[in-house]
């Protein structure tokens, strides 16, 4: 299936961002801004992967963000991005108990980001949503399990029942990708803004 143009543009943009960050890292491995952009780009690119590749890319993003925090532990943009990375990892994890561990890590990151920048509405909203995330994860897993059970049932039922199942499946998928989309989009905005700042030419005196 052909990729929509918007998705293709994002893929190209963040692939370029990752490559640029790798090149910059080789010159200066202690640049927290660059490490944050790198982590954000990897998190964006994880959307275009599937299965284990997706999880691996999220983990790589987490590693870069943690590396940035070793350089600057109070960098709130990085703390917030790391919270989103842990949230993504949780939603990609089917086991609810394991996912709760990542949600807890995400919550701590959001709390630290709010401590550093208390007036930031996006950080406050992320912290608020993080409290509801485990329940949302449980609901998604229930719906997915229900779909799998329905799929195993004989398809000899009435077409209206089949249509209802399809509608329910679509609703569940939409819910899942709405959540992931919000998380990934938010990280993308930070990465985008960060890159724009880093490429702004110095003002002439």
QUIDA-V482451 format. One record per residue. N is the residue number from 1. RES is the residue in one small letter. PSI is psi in whole degrees, 0 to 359 (999 if undefined). OMEGA is omega as a letter, one per 30 degrees, with the letter a starting at -180 (999 if undefined). D_LAST is the distance of its C-alpha to the last C-alpha in Angstrom with 1 decimal. Layout:
n:res:psi:omega:d_last
N:RES:PSI:OMEGA:D_LAST
N:RES:PSI:OMEGA:D_LAST
This chain:
n:res:psi:omega:d_last
1:x:135:a:51.8
2:x:140:a:48.6
3:x:135:l:45.4
4:x:150:a:43.7
5:x:319:l:40.6
6:x:316:l:38.4
7:x:320:l:39.8
8:x:318:l:39.3
9:x:316:a:35.6
10:x:319:l:35.2
11:x:313:a:37.1
12:x:316:a:35.0
13:x:310:a:31.7
14:x:337:l:32.8
15:x:319:l:34.5
16:x:319:l:31.2
17:x:318:l:29.5
18:x:314:a:32.3
19:x:320:l:32.0
20:x:319:a:28.2
21:x:320:l:28.8
22:x:317:l:31.7
23:x:318:l:29.6
24:x:325:a:26.8
25:x:323:l:29.6
26:x:328:l:31.0
27:x:323:a:27.9
28:x:94:a:27.4
29:x:356:a:30.4
30:x:23:l:29.0
31:x:102:a:26.2
32:x:324:l:27.6
33:x:315:a:25.3
34:x:318:l:26.4
35:x:324:l:30.0
36:x:317:l:29.8
37:x:320:l:28.7
38:x:312:l:31.4
39:x:318:l:34.0
40:x:320:l:33.0
41:x:318:l:33.3
42:x:322:l:36.7
43:x:319:l:37.9
44:x:313:a:37.0
45:x:337:l:38.7
46:x:334:l:41.8
47:x:331:a:42.7
48:x:3:l:43.5
49:x:170:l:45.9
50:x:155:l:49.4
51:x:228:a:51.7
52:x:326:l:51.0
53:x:322:l:47.9
54:x:311:l:46.3
55:x:318:a:47.1
56:x:319:a:45.9
57:x:323:l:42.5
58:x:316:l:42.2
59:x:321:l:43.3
60:x:320:l:40.7
61:x:318:l:38.0
62:x:318:a:39.4
63:x:317:a:39.3
64:x:319:a:35.6
65:x:321:l:34.8
66:x:325:l:37.1
67:x:321:l:35.3
68:x:323:a:32.0
69:x:337:l:33.7
70:x:326:l:35.0
71:x:315:a:31.4
72:x:90:a:30.4
73:x:341:a:33.6
74:x:15:a:32.0
75:x:103:a:29.6
76:x:327:l:30.9
77:x:320:a:29.7
78:x:318:l:31.7
79:x:318:a:34.7
80:x:316:l:34.8
81:x:319:l:34.6
82:x:322:l:37.3
83:x:318:l:39.4
84:x:323:l:39.2
85:x:315:l:40.1
86:x:323:l:43.2
87:x:315:l:44.1
88:x:314:a:44.0
89:x:319:l:46.1
90:x:314:a:48.6
91:x:336:l:49.0
92:x:352:a:49.6
93:x:116:a:52.3
94:x:323:a:55.7
95:x:120:a:57.3
96:x:319:a:56.7
97:x:320:l:57.1
98:x:320:l:54.7
99:x:323:a:52.2
100:x:329:l:52.5
101:x:317:l:51.2
102:x:322:l:47.9
103:x:322:l:47.7
104:x:319:l:48.1
105:x:318:l:45.3
106:x:316:a:43.1
107:x:317:l:44.0
108:x:319:l:43.0
109:x:316:l:39.6
110:x:321:l:39.0
111:x:317:l:40.3
112:x:321:l:37.8
113:x:319:l:34.9
114:x:322:l:36.0
115:x:320:a:36.3
116:x:330:a:32.7
117:x:76:a:31.5
118:x:337:a:34.4
119:x:357:a:32.9
120:x:112:a:32.2
121:x:325:a:34.7
122:x:320:l:34.7
123:x:318:l:35.6
124:x:320:l:38.3
125:x:319:l:39.7
126:x:318:l:39.8
127:x:319:l:41.7
128:x:315:a:44.1
129:x:329:a:44.8
130:x:332:l:45.4
131:x:331:a:48.4
132:x:348:a:49.9
133:x:315:a:49.1
134:x:320:l:52.3
135:x:320:l:54.5
136:x:319:l:52.7
137:x:316:a:53.1
138:x:317:l:56.8
139:x:318:l:57.3
140:x:315:a:55.7
141:x:323:l:57.9
142:x:315:a:60.9
143:x:319:l:60.2
144:x:320:l:59.7
145:x:321:l:62.9
146:x:320:l:64.7
147:x:318:a:63.5
148:x:322:l:64.8
149:x:316:l:68.1
150:x:323:a:68.3
151:x:332:a:67.6
152:x:343:a:70.5
153:x:149:l:72.9
154:x:139:a:75.0
155:x:26:a:73.4
156:x:0:a:76.7
157:x:178:a:75.7
158:x:152:a:75.1
159:x:330:l:72.1
160:x:322:l:70.9
161:x:317:l:70.7
162:x:316:l:68.8
163:x:321:l:66.3
164:x:320:l:65.8
165:x:317:l:65.0
166:x:317:a:62.5
167:x:318:l:60.9
168:x:319:a:60.8
169:x:317:a:59.4
170:x:319:a:56.6
171:x:317:l:55.8
172:x:315:l:55.7
173:x:318:l:53.4
174:x:318:a:51.1
175:x:312:a:51.0
176:x:314:a:50.1
177:x:338:l:47.3
178:x:316:l:45.9
179:x:307:a:45.5
180:x:322:a:44.1
181:x:319:l:41.9
182:x:315:a:40.4
183:x:309:a:39.7
184:x:318:a:38.2
185:x:317:a:36.2
186:x:317:l:34.6
187:x:321:l:33.7
188:x:322:l:32.3
189:x:316:l:30.0
190:x:314:a:28.6
191:x:318:a:28.3
192:x:310:l:26.7
193:x:317:l:24.0
194:x:319:l:23.5
195:x:319:a:23.1
196:x:318:l:20.7
197:x:318:a:18.4
198:x:340:a:18.8
199:x:8:l:17.9
200:x:125:a:14.9
201:x:146:l:12.1
202:x:141:a:8.9
203:x:142:a:6.3
204:x:139:a:3.8
205:x:999:999:0.0
